[in-house]
């Protein structure tokens, strides 16, 4: 029967060899791939650019409509709260401000 120390040694060095082989393989692929690809020019075809700009404009228009809807909902809620809340609070119900703090209306 094999000693447990020998099994641990074989497993350790086998794992180390597998990791080293994988790292060397990945590094070799990276070196080959790095020199195969042509350098990027940084320019897109004109037709593709205009289509993407059109999609961007459509998305921006949809976003502005949604923001306007949210703002309108907030204005409506503020108006309802303003109509329902009492105009002035009695002196005993007013919040006390601590030194250095500002009590905001919202």
C-alpha positions as CSV (number, residue, x, y, z in Angstrom):
1,X,0.0,0.0,0.0
2,X,1.2,3.6,-0.8
3,X,2.1,5.9,2.1
4,X,-0.3,8.9,2.6
5,X,2.6,11.3,2.4
6,X,3.4,9.9,-1.1
7,X,-0.2,10.4,-2.2
8,X,-0.2,14.0,-1.0
9,X,3.1,14.7,-2.8
10,X,1.9,13.2,-6.1
11,X,-1.4,15.1,-5.8
12,X,0.4,18.4,-5.1
13,X,3.0,18.1,-7.9
14,X,0.3,16.8,-10.3
15,X,-1.9,19.8,-9.5
16,X,1.1,22.1,-9.8
17,X,2.0,20.6,-13.2
18,X,-1.6,21.0,-14.4
19,X,-1.7,24.7,-13.4
20,X,1.7,25.4,-15.0
21,X,0.6,23.7,-18.2
22,X,-2.7,25.6,-18.3
23,X,-0.9,28.9,-17.7
24,X,1.7,28.2,-20.4
25,X,-1.0,27.2,-22.9
26,X,-3.0,30.4,-22.2
27,X,0.1,32.5,-22.5
28,X,1.0,30.9,-25.8
29,X,-2.5,31.4,-27.2
30,X,-2.3,35.1,-26.1
31,X,1.0,35.6,-27.8
32,X,-0.2,34.1,-31.1
33,X,-3.6,35.9,-31.0
34,X,-1.9,39.2,-30.2
35,X,0.0,39.2,-33.4
36,X,-2.7,37.8,-35.7
37,X,-5.4,40.4,-35.3
38,X,-5.0,43.6,-37.4
39,X,-4.9,46.8,-35.3
40,X,-8.3,48.5,-34.8
41,X,-8.8,51.5,-37.0
42,X,-11.2,53.2,-34.6
43,X,-13.7,54.1,-37.3
44,X,-17.1,52.5,-37.9
45,X,-18.8,52.2,-41.2
46,X,-21.0,55.3,-41.9
47,X,-24.2,53.2,-42.4
48,X,-23.6,51.5,-39.1
49,X,-22.9,54.8,-37.3
50,X,-26.1,56.5,-38.6
51,X,-28.2,53.5,-37.6
52,X,-26.7,53.4,-34.1
53,X,-27.2,57.2,-33.7
54,X,-30.9,56.8,-34.7
55,X,-31.3,54.1,-32.1
56,X,-29.6,56.3,-29.5
57,X,-31.9,59.2,-30.4
58,X,-35.0,57.0,-30.1
59,X,-33.9,55.7,-26.7
60,X,-33.1,59.2,-25.5
61,X,-36.6,60.4,-26.6
62,X,-38.2,57.5,-24.7
63,X,-36.1,58.3,-21.7
64,X,-37.1,62.0,-21.7
65,X,-40.8,61.0,-21.9
66,X,-40.5,58.7,-18.9
67,X,-38.7,61.4,-16.9
68,X,-41.4,63.9,-17.8
69,X,-44.1,61.4,-16.7
70,X,-42.3,60.9,-13.4
71,X,-42.0,64.6,-12.9
72,X,-45.7,65.1,-13.6
73,X,-46.6,62.4,-11.1
74,X,-44.5,64.1,-8.5
75,X,-46.0,67.5,-9.2
76,X,-49.5,65.9,-8.9
77,X,-48.6,64.2,-5.6
78,X,-47.2,67.4,-4.2
79,X,-50.3,69.3,-5.2
80,X,-52.6,66.7,-3.5
81,X,-50.5,66.8,-0.3
82,X,-50.6,70.6,-0.3
83,X,-54.3,70.6,-0.6
84,X,-54.9,68.1,2.2
85,X,-52.4,69.2,4.8
86,X,-53.2,72.0,7.2
87,X,-51.7,75.4,6.2
88,X,-50.0,76.1,9.5
89,X,-49.1,73.9,12.4
90,X,-49.7,75.0,15.9
91,X,-46.6,76.1,17.8
92,X,-46.6,72.9,19.9
93,X,-46.5,70.7,16.8
94,X,-43.7,72.5,15.0
95,X,-40.5,70.6,14.8
96,X,-37.7,72.0,16.9
97,X,-34.4,72.6,15.2
98,X,-31.2,71.7,16.9
99,X,-28.3,74.0,16.6
100,X,-26.5,73.5,13.3
101,X,-29.5,71.6,11.7
102,X,-31.9,72.9,9.1
103,X,-35.4,71.6,9.0
104,X,-36.4,71.3,5.3
105,X,-40.1,71.4,4.2
106,X,-39.9,68.0,2.5
